[in-house]
Amino acid sequence: MHSHPVHSYPAPNYQYVATNKLDIAYLEWNPTGSQTAILLHGWPDSPACWHTVAPALASAGYRVLAPALRGFAPTRFRDADTPRSGQLAALGRDLLDFIAALGIDRPALIGHDWGARAAANACGLQQGIASHLVMLSVGYGTNAPDQPIALPQARNYWYHWYMATPRGERAVHEDRQAFARMMWDTWAPAGWYADADFMEATKAFDGEDWAEIVVHSYRHRWGFAKGDPAYAADEALLSPAPVLAVPSLVLHGGADTCNHPDTSSGREAFFKGRYERDILDGVGHFPQREAPQQVAEAILRFCAQG
């Protein structure tokens, strides 16, 4: 077990952009950068997870944006009547709406966990939208409810099955901080985070729609809940997973005990552009937090190759 220093960051200074469904909160570094990189957090996490990677990309000339996904504070829904769907197609569409609202031209899309699925789905829904795709801790083509799943991976997904029950739903609503900490404590080698970092991330879980979005997302992923009909056309485009032409990189921790590294292997047929996959030895499910310099260097190297 290795100790990590307690970081003290300035309070996040969020900006907002309105889409048709959301007021999306985002952090920004280097607003005048010549190219744009959008960093998308996962679950259970927040845009603060990029606090080391983002400045490294900004120093290399990128304008860097890190939005909070739907349901994660301080992003908020604009209409009380909008279904609080966590389906993965909605996350991809939200990202496309974010890009359009800010008038961004072909950003590099870099996502972890939920954010990786959002980024890949955005590329699937609108080919050519991104210059590069980088997925952390997630393999592509692993969204379908009927996907084959090995028994050890089914065990890793205990929290998916738990959230399909009324008891699990109550835990997410009533004990969200303890529930999230369970993931942080078991998805990576012990001692990888400072308590202050976790407490900073939990601010994103205080959104009034967070628990509803989270429960729906996992229930929908396995066919236990219906999706928002507004995304029916998007769901059709994403199932089966479309082949992507965008240059794509997968970074997966070799010690990831949420998504085993094997879950991202053998995916080459889904990519007709340049495709690379790197295993980060000794790193768990949160590479951007556990090995931020290694992640930033891998992103910059891959994107520099055109």
N, C-alpha and C positions, 0 to 999 in steps of 0.2 A: 504494500500500500504506500503510495506516495502522496505527500501533502501538496495542496494547492494554495497559493496566497489568496486572501480575501481581496477581491477587486473592489475598488470604489469608482464607479462611473458617474459622470454627471447624469442628472435625470434626463431620460429620453425626451427629445424635443420633437414631438410628432407634428407633421403637417398632414393635411387632409385633401383628398380629391373625391369629388362626387361622381359616382356612376349611376346607372338607372336604379340599382337596388341598394347600394351601399355608400356610406361615407367611409372611404378606405383611409386609415391612418398609416403613415409610413415615415421611416427615418431616411435621411439623405446625407450622403457624404460627397464632397467635391461636385457641386451643382454644375460647374462649367466643364466637366470632363468630356472628352471627345467621343467616347463610346459609353453605352449604358449597360450596367449589370444589375439585374434584379435578383435579390436574395430572398428566398421564401422559406420561412421556418416550418418546423414540423409540430407534431403533437407528442407529449405535452411540453410546449416551449413557446417562445415569443421572438419578436425581431431582435431582442437583446442577444440572442445566441450568436449573432454575427459581429459582435463588438470588436473582435480582433481581425477577422477575415476582411470585413468591409474597409477599414483604413488601409490595409495592404493593397487591396484592389484600387482604392482611390489614389494611393501614392503612385500606382502604375498608370494613372491617367483616366481611370474609369469614373464616370458618374455612377454612384451606387445608391440604389433604392432598396429598402427593406420594409415591405408592407406587412401589416397584421392581417392574417386571414379572417374570413367571415367567422363571427362568433368569438373571436379573440379581441379583448379590449386593447386599444380604444376604437377599433373599427366597429361600426354600428350599422344596423339596417335602417333605411330611410322610411320604411312603411311598416306599421305594426301588422299589416295583413300579409306580408310576404312570408311564404312558408320558410321555416327555419331548417332548411335542408343542409345536411353535411355531405351530400353525395359528391363523389369525386369529379363528375362532369361539371358541377356547379363551381368547384374550386378552379377548374381550368377556364371556365367562362369568366369568372371574376377576374382572373389574371389578364385575359384578353381585354376586358373592359377597362382595367387599370392602365394597360399599355395605351389603349385608344384615348382615354381621358387625358393622359399626360402627353399625347402626341409623340410617343417614343418610336424611333425607327430601329427595328431589328436588334433588340437588346440581347445580351447573353442572359439566359435564364438558368439560375442556379438554385436548386431546391433540396431541402432535407426532409425525408419522411413524407408527411402530407404535402409539403411544399414541392418535393420531387415529383409527386404524382400530379400536382397542379401544373407544374411546368411542362411535364411530358404531355399531359392532356391538352394544354394550350397549343403545343406544337402539333398534336394530332388533329385538333379542330381547325387550325389555320396554318397549313404548311407554308413555310417561309417567314413566319412571324419572328423567328429568333435567329441570331447569328450562330449561337452555340447552345447546347443543352448539357447541364451537369447535374447528375442525380446522386445524392448522398444517401447511402444506407437502404436503398430500395432498388429492386430490379424492375425493368420495364415489362409490361404485359402480365402484371400480377394483380390486376384489379377484378377479374371476372369471378363471380360467385362459384362457378363450377370448376375453377382451376384445380389441378391436382395439388395436394399438399401432403408432405411427409408428416408422419406422426410426431417426430420431435418438433417440427415447426408448428403443428397444431397445439402442442403443449406450450410453446412460446407465446401463442396467441390466446392464452387463457383469458386475458382481459377482454378480447373480442367477444368470446362466448359469454363471459360474465356480464357484459353490458347488454347482451340479448335477453337477460332475465330482469324481472322487476327489482330484485335485490341489487343487481349491478347498476341499474339505472338510479336507484336511490343513492348508492355510494358516490356516483359521479356528481349528483346534485348536492348532496349533503356533506360530503367529505372529500371535496375535490382536491384539496391540497395534499392530504395523505395519500389519496389514490395516485396522483401524479408523482409524488415522491417515491412511491413503490416502483414506478418505472425507472426513475433516475437511479435508484439504488440497485436495480437488478439487470439493467440493460448494458452495463459497461463494467470494466474492472473496478473494484472498490477504490474509493478515495479520489475519484476523478473530478469532483466538483466541490466548490466552496459553498457553504450554506447561503451566503449573500447572493450568489449567482442564482440559486434555486428560488430564493424569495423574490428576486427581481423578475424572474420568469413568471411567477405565479400571479403577478399583477394582470397579466393577459387573461388569466382564468376567471377574473372577476366580472367579465362581461356578462350581461344579463342573459344572453343567449348561448353562452359557452357550453353548458351541460347539455342543452337540447341539441345543439349542433353535433357535439361529440357522440352522443348516444345514437343519433340518427345516422351519422356517418358510418359507424361500424355495423349497425343493423342493416343499413341499405347495402353495404358492401357484400354481405353474404345472403342477400335476398330475404331478410327478415322484416324489411320495411319498404314501403313504396317510395319512389322518388317524386320530386316536384315535377308535374307535367310540363312546366316551362322548359325543362331540360331533356325532354323526350328525344328531340332531334339530335341533340349533342350526344346523348347516350347511344343512339343508333350509330353515330359516326365513330364512336370509341369502342364499339363491341362488334366484332373482335378488334383488339388493339391494332390501329393502323401502323404500317411500316413508316418509319421516320427517315427523312432525308437530311435533317439537320446534323451537323457534326456533334457527336454525343460522347460524354465521358461519365462513367459510373465509378464512384469512390465508395468502397464498402469496408468497414472495419472488420478485421479478422477476428476480433473478439466480441462481435455484435451478438448479443443473446436475445434480441428482439427479432430481427430478420437475420437468420443465419446467412453467412456469406454465400452459401450454395444457392440461395433463392435469387441471386442476381446473375448466376452463371448460365451459360448456354443461351443467351438472348440475342446472339449476333443476327439471326434471321429477321429481327424486327428493325434492322438499321440498314439503309442502303447508302448512307454517307459514312464518313470516317467514324469509327467506333472504338473506344478504348475502355478497359475496365482495370482498375487498380485496387488491390487489397492492401489495406493499411494495417500492418502487423501490430498487434497489441492494443488496437483501438476498438472501442465499443460502438454503441449506436449513435453517438453524438460527435462525429469527427470534427465538425467546425468548432466545437468547444474543447474537445480533448486534444486535438492536434491542429490548431488553427493555422500555424505557419506552413505545415505540410499541405494542408488543404488549399491555402491561398496560392502556394507555389504551383501545385498541380493545376489549378484553374488557370492561372496566368500562362503556364507553359502550354496547356492544351489550346487555349484561345489564341495564343500568339501564332499557332501553326496555320491559321486561316480556316 
